[in-house]
Amino acid sequence: MKRLIAGAFALGLAAGGAQAADDLTLQLKWVTQAQFAGYYVALENGYYEEEGLNVTIKPGGPDIAPTQVIAGGGADVTVEWMPAALAARERGLPLVNIAQPFKRSGMMLTCWKDSGIKTPQDFRGKTLGVWFFGNEYPFLAWMSQLGIPTDGSPEGVTVLKQGFNVDPLLQRQADCISTMTYNEYWQVIDAGVSPDDLITFKYEDQGVATLEDGLYVLEDRLADPEFKDKLVRFVRASMKGWKWAEENMDEAALIVLEHDETGAQTEKHQKRMMREIAKLTAGSNGELDPADFERTVATLLAGGSDPVITRHPGDGAWTHEITDAALK
């Protein structure tokens, strides 16, 4: 934090009588952790200040829906998973993806090896923990592609609505649970479980991965040239923060810890998380790959009788206008 204050002070001296920085509020999808390291690095290292921005980062949590926050005017930009964003768009909230720092998905199912599960077809007859609130749709699409019902029948799976913890696996309430490569999987390991006792199935490897942690704004605001200019500067500084975080993973984790007002995070967990997050952001310059978008849409449309979206959202669901100006 001392670096941030000193950097802002130095910038203020250099700017002299320059105009005040432009305010911008970012709503995160979850609590302060290395999943969002690039934004905290950009804040701490003064990248936002260099772009003339005064950025406020609002942590998320189990009771915070990013789409609702931005719909209510509580944020200018939100970090969201594309399934939730496209579902909201179809329901009438016109969210637009302006940048995609995450290239790969970190979502997976983590299972007890002694449950007899060796391949996805072995899920039949098992109980699987699944996150809801929009996070269930990649799972439902995956099961639909496998031809496995989710009705609890002997030939199907029993879906357990999973909270944001790993207790269902540890307490043997479920054979598998939803985990992220950078978070819940390691909570299982930290609980004393050996990796040798587990088998994991990454959505990325199964061909049903959907885009995560994109940056979204409301479509009508893109008609404002001044707002678009702020977004260009914000994306440029944020991607600078992400690339710095990839190259300085331990230092980035410590920056995140400085901004964790809850005191709930640990240095060990955040450093480990940052190493996993760097695998997901590697190779992305922030620009959305249209092929990744189409893959996500195809996965969501294949969600059986109750897909997350019922029609292709069209090209208006994303734009390269901001990243083209910010990164080229």
C-alpha positions as CSV (number, residue, x, y, z in Angstrom):
1,M,0.0,0.0,0.0
2,K,3.0,2.3,0.7
3,R,3.9,2.0,-3.0
4,L,0.4,2.9,-4.1
5,I,0.4,6.0,-1.9
6,A,3.9,7.0,-3.0
7,G,3.1,6.4,-6.6
8,A,-0.1,8.5,-6.4
9,F,1.8,11.3,-4.7
10,A,4.5,11.3,-7.3
11,L,2.0,11.2,-10.1
12,G,0.2,14.1,-8.5
13,L,3.4,16.1,-8.3
14,A,4.1,15.4,-12.0
15,A,0.6,16.2,-13.1
16,G,0.7,19.6,-11.4
17,G,-2.5,21.3,-12.2
18,A,-3.9,18.4,-14.3
19,Q,-7.5,17.4,-14.1
20,A,-8.7,15.0,-11.4
21,A,-8.6,11.3,-12.4
22,D,-11.7,9.7,-13.8
23,D,-13.7,7.5,-11.4
24,L,-14.4,3.9,-12.4
25,T,-15.9,1.1,-10.2
26,L,-15.1,-2.6,-10.8
27,Q,-17.3,-5.3,-9.2
28,L,-15.6,-8.6,-8.7
29,K,-17.3,-12.0,-9.0
30,W,-16.0,-13.3,-5.7
31,V,-14.0,-12.2,-2.6
32,T,-10.6,-10.6,-2.7
33,Q,-8.2,-13.3,-3.8
34,A,-5.5,-14.0,-6.5
35,Q,-8.3,-14.8,-9.0
36,F,-8.4,-11.0,-9.4
37,A,-4.7,-10.3,-8.9
38,G,-4.3,-8.3,-12.2
39,Y,-6.7,-5.6,-11.0
40,Y,-5.1,-5.3,-7.6
41,V,-1.6,-5.2,-9.2
42,A,-2.8,-2.4,-11.5
43,L,-4.1,-0.5,-8.5
44,E,-1.1,-1.1,-6.3
45,N,1.5,-0.5,-9.0
46,G,-0.1,2.7,-10.2
47,Y,-1.1,1.6,-13.6
48,Y,-4.6,3.0,-13.3
49,E,-3.2,6.3,-12.0
50,E,-0.9,6.4,-15.0
51,E,-4.0,6.1,-17.2
52,G,-5.8,9.0,-15.3
53,L,-8.2,6.6,-13.5
54,N,-9.3,6.4,-9.9
55,V,-10.5,2.8,-9.8
56,T,-12.5,1.4,-6.9
57,I,-12.5,-2.4,-6.6
58,K,-15.6,-3.9,-4.9
59,P,-15.2,-7.5,-3.7
60,G,-17.9,-10.0,-4.3
61,G,-19.2,-12.8,-2.1
62,P,-21.9,-15.5,-1.7
63,D,-24.6,-12.8,-1.3
64,I,-23.5,-10.6,-4.1
65,A,-24.7,-11.1,-7.7
66,P,-22.4,-9.1,-10.0
67,T,-25.1,-8.8,-12.7
68,Q,-27.5,-7.3,-10.2
69,V,-24.9,-4.8,-9.0
70,I,-24.1,-3.5,-12.5
71,A,-27.8,-3.5,-13.3
72,G,-28.5,-1.3,-10.3
73,G,-25.7,1.2,-11.2
74,G,-23.4,0.0,-8.4
75,A,-20.5,-0.6,-10.8
76,D,-19.3,0.4,-14.2
77,V,-17.6,-2.9,-15.1
78,T,-18.1,-6.3,-13.6
79,V,-16.1,-9.6,-13.7
80,E,-18.5,-12.4,-14.6
81,W,-18.6,-15.9,-16.1
82,M,-20.0,-15.9,-19.6
83,P,-22.8,-18.3,-18.9
84,A,-24.3,-16.0,-16.3
85,A,-23.7,-12.9,-18.5
86,L,-25.4,-14.5,-21.6
87,A,-28.3,-15.7,-19.4
88,A,-28.7,-12.2,-18.1
89,R,-28.6,-10.8,-21.6
90,E,-31.3,-13.1,-22.8
91,R,-33.4,-12.1,-19.8
92,G,-33.1,-8.4,-20.8
93,L,-29.9,-7.2,-19.1
94,P,-27.8,-6.2,-22.1
95,L,-24.3,-7.1,-20.9
96,V,-21.4,-6.9,-23.3
97,N,-18.0,-8.6,-23.0
98,I,-15.4,-5.9,-23.6
99,A,-12.3,-8.0,-22.7
100,Q,-11.4,-11.6,-21.8
101,P,-8.3,-11.8,-19.6
102,F,-8.9,-15.5,-18.8
103,K,-8.2,-17.8,-21.8
104,R,-8.9,-21.1,-20.1
105,S,-11.5,-22.5,-17.6
106,G,-10.5,-23.6,-14.1
107,M,-13.6,-25.5,-13.4
108,M,-13.5,-29.2,-12.7
109,L,-15.2,-32.1,-10.8
110,T,-13.1,-33.6,-8.0
111,C,-14.0,-37.2,-7.0
112,W,-13.1,-39.8,-4.5
113,K,-11.1,-42.4,-6.4
114,D,-12.5,-45.2,-4.2
115,S,-16.0,-44.4,-5.5
116,G,-15.1,-46.4,-8.6
117,I,-15.1,-43.4,-10.9
118,K,-12.5,-43.7,-13.7
119,T,-14.2,-42.0,-16.6
120,P,-17.2,-39.6,-16.9
121,Q,-19.4,-42.5,-17.8
122,D,-18.8,-43.8,-14.3
123,F,-20.8,-40.8,-12.9
124,R,-24.0,-42.9,-13.4
125,G,-25.5,-43.7,-10.1
126,K,-23.3,-41.3,-8.2
127,T,-24.0,-38.1,-6.3
128,L,-22.3,-35.0,-7.7
129,G,-22.0,-31.6,-6.0
130,V,-22.8,-28.8,-8.3
131,W,-22.8,-25.0,-7.9
132,F,-25.9,-23.2,-8.9
133,F,-26.8,-19.5,-9.5
134,G,-25.8,-19.8,-13.2
135,N,-22.7,-22.0,-12.5
136,E,-24.6,-25.2,-13.1
137,Y,-25.1,-24.8,-16.8
138,P,-21.7,-26.1,-18.0
139,F,-22.3,-29.2,-15.9
140,L,-25.8,-29.7,-17.3
141,A,-24.6,-29.3,-20.8
142,W,-21.8,-31.8,-20.1
143,M,-24.2,-34.4,-18.7
144,S,-26.5,-33.9,-21.7
145,Q,-23.6,-34.5,-24.1
146,L,-22.8,-37.7,-22.2
147,G,-26.4,-38.8,-22.3
148,I,-26.5,-39.0,-18.5
149,P,-29.8,-37.9,-16.9
150,T,-29.6,-35.6,-13.8
151,D,-32.8,-36.9,-12.3
152,G,-31.3,-39.2,-9.6
153,S,-32.2,-42.4,-11.5
154,P,-30.0,-45.4,-11.4
155,E,-28.7,-44.6,-14.9
156,G,-28.4,-40.9,-14.1
157,V,-26.7,-38.8,-11.4
158,T,-28.1,-37.3,-8.2
159,V,-27.3,-33.6,-8.2
160,L,-26.5,-32.1,-4.8
161,K,-26.8,-28.3,-4.7
162,Q,-23.3,-27.5,-3.4
163,G,-22.5,-24.5,-1.2
164,F,-19.3,-22.6,-1.5
165,N,-17.2,-25.1,0.5
166,V,-15.9,-28.6,0.1
167,D,-17.8,-30.2,3.0
168,P,-19.9,-32.5,0.8
169,L,-16.8,-34.4,-0.4
170,L,-15.1,-34.4,3.0
171,Q,-18.2,-35.7,4.7
172,R,-18.9,-38.2,2.0
173,Q,-22.2,-36.7,1.1
174,A,-21.1,-36.6,-2.5
175,D,-18.9,-38.8,-4.7
176,C,-17.7,-35.7,-6.6
177,I,-17.9,-32.0,-6.0
178,S,-17.4,-28.9,-8.2
179,T,-14.0,-27.3,-7.6
180,M,-11.7,-24.7,-9.3
181,T,-8.2,-25.6,-10.1
182,Y,-7.0,-22.6,-8.1
183,N,-9.2,-22.8,-5.0
184,E,-11.5,-25.5,-3.8
185,Y,-9.3,-28.4,-5.0
186,W,-6.6,-27.1,-2.7
187,Q,-9.0,-26.8,0.2
188,V,-9.6,-30.5,-0.1
189,I,-5.9,-31.1,-0.1
190,D,-5.4,-28.8,2.9
191,A,-8.0,-30.8,4.8
192,G,-5.6,-33.7,4.8
193,V,-6.7,-35.6,1.7
194,S,-3.9,-37.0,-0.5
195,P,-4.0,-36.2,-4.2
196,D,-3.6,-40.0,-4.7
197,D,-7.1,-40.5,-3.2
198,L,-8.7,-38.2,-5.8
199,I,-9.5,-38.2,-9.5
200,T,-10.3,-34.9,-11.3
201,F,-12.1,-34.1,-14.5
202,K,-11.4,-30.7,-16.0
203,Y,-14.1,-29.1,-18.1
204,E,-11.4,-27.8,-20.4
205,D,-10.2,-31.4,-21.1
206,Q,-13.8,-32.6,-21.6
207,G,-14.5,-30.1,-24.3
208,V,-17.3,-28.4,-22.4
209,A,-15.4,-25.4,-20.9
210,T,-17.1,-22.0,-20.9
211,L,-15.4,-18.7,-20.6
212,E,-14.8,-17.4,-17.1
213,D,-13.9,-14.0,-15.6
214,G,-14.5,-11.7,-18.5
215,L,-15.1,-8.0,-18.2
216,Y,-18.7,-6.8,-18.9
217,V,-20.4,-3.5,-19.2
218,L,-24.0,-2.5,-20.0
219,E,-24.5,-2.1,-23.8
220,D,-26.1,1.4,-23.7
221,R,-23.1,2.9,-22.0
222,L,-20.9,2.0,-24.9
223,A,-22.7,4.8,-26.8
224,D,-20.9,7.3,-24.6
225,P,-17.5,8.2,-26.1
226,E,-16.1,9.4,-22.7
227,F,-17.1,6.2,-21.0
228,K,-15.5,4.1,-23.9
229,D,-12.3,6.1,-23.4
230,K,-12.3,5.3,-19.7
231,L,-12.8,1.6,-20.6
232,V,-9.9,1.7,-23.1
233,R,-7.6,3.0,-20.4
234,F,-9.0,0.6,-17.8
235,V,-8.4,-2.5,-20.0
236,R,-4.9,-1.3,-21.0
237,A,-3.9,-0.9,-17.3
238,S,-5.6,-4.0,-16.2
239,M,-3.9,-6.2,-18.8
240,K,-0.6,-4.6,-17.8
241,G,-1.4,-5.7,-14.2
242,W,-2.2,-9.2,-15.4
243,K,1.0,-9.7,-17.3
244,W,3.0,-8.3,-14.3
245,A,1.2,-10.8,-12.1
246,E,2.0,-13.7,-14.4
247,E,5.7,-12.8,-14.3
248,N,5.8,-11.9,-10.5
249,M,3.4,-14.5,-9.0
250,D,4.5,-14.4,-5.4
251,E,4.7,-10.6,-5.3
252,A,1.2,-10.4,-6.9
253,A,-0.2,-12.8,-4.2
254,L,1.2,-10.5,-1.5
255,I,-0.4,-7.5,-3.1
256,V,-3.7,-9.3,-3.0
257,L,-3.2,-10.1,0.7
258,E,-2.7,-6.4,1.4
259,H,-6.1,-5.7,0.0
260,D,-7.9,-8.5,1.8
261,E,-9.8,-6.5,4.5
262,T,-11.3,-9.7,5.9
263,G,-8.0,-11.2,6.9
264,A,-9.4,-14.6,5.8
265,Q,-6.7,-15.3,3.1
266,T,-3.3,-16.9,3.8
267,E,0.0,-16.3,2.1
268,K,0.4,-20.0,1.3
269,H,-3.1,-20.3,-0.3
270,Q,-2.8,-17.1,-2.3
271,K,0.7,-17.9,-3.7
272,R,-0.6,-21.3,-4.8
273,M,-3.7,-19.8,-6.3
274,M,-1.7,-17.2,-8.2
275,R,0.4,-20.0,-9.8
276,E,-2.8,-21.7,-11.0
277,I,-4.5,-18.5,-12.1
278,A,-1.4,-17.7,-14.2
279,K,-2.1,-20.9,-16.2
280,L,-5.6,-19.6,-17.1
281,T,-4.6,-16.1,-18.1
282,A,-1.4,-17.2,-20.0
283,G,-1.6,-16.5,-23.7
284,S,-4.4,-13.9,-23.4
285,N,-3.8,-10.3,-24.3
286,G,-7.3,-9.5,-23.1
287,E,-9.0,-9.8,-26.5
288,L,-11.9,-12.2,-26.7
289,D,-11.3,-15.0,-29.2
290,P,-14.5,-15.4,-31.2
291,A,-13.9,-19.1,-31.5
292,D,-13.9,-19.4,-27.7
293,F,-17.2,-17.4,-27.6
294,E,-18.8,-19.7,-30.1
295,R,-17.6,-22.8,-28.2
296,T,-19.2,-21.4,-25.0
297,V,-22.4,-20.6,-26.8
298,A,-22.6,-24.1,-28.3
299,T,-22.0,-25.7,-24.8
300,L,-24.7,-23.6,-23.2
301,L,-27.2,-24.3,-26.0
302,A,-26.6,-28.0,-25.5
303,G,-27.9,-27.9,-22.0
304,G,-30.7,-30.4,-22.5
305,S,-34.4,-29.5,-22.0
306,D,-33.5,-26.4,-19.8
307,P,-30.5,-24.7,-21.5
308,V,-29.0,-21.5,-20.0
309,I,-29.8,-19.8,-23.3
310,T,-32.4,-20.7,-25.9
311,R,-30.9,-18.9,-28.9
312,H,-27.6,-17.6,-30.1
313,P,-27.0,-14.2,-28.5
314,G,-25.5,-12.7,-31.7
315,D,-22.4,-10.6,-32.2
316,G,-23.7,-7.8,-29.9
317,A,-22.8,-9.9,-26.8
318,W,-19.2,-8.9,-27.3
319,T,-17.0,-6.2,-28.8
320,H,-13.4,-5.8,-29.8
321,E,-13.8,-2.1,-29.9
322,I,-12.2,-1.5,-26.5
323,T,-9.4,-4.0,-26.8
324,D,-8.6,-2.9,-30.3
325,A,-8.0,0.6,-29.0
326,A,-6.3,-0.5,-25.7
327,L,-3.9,-3.2,-27.0
328,K,-3.0,-2.4,-30.6
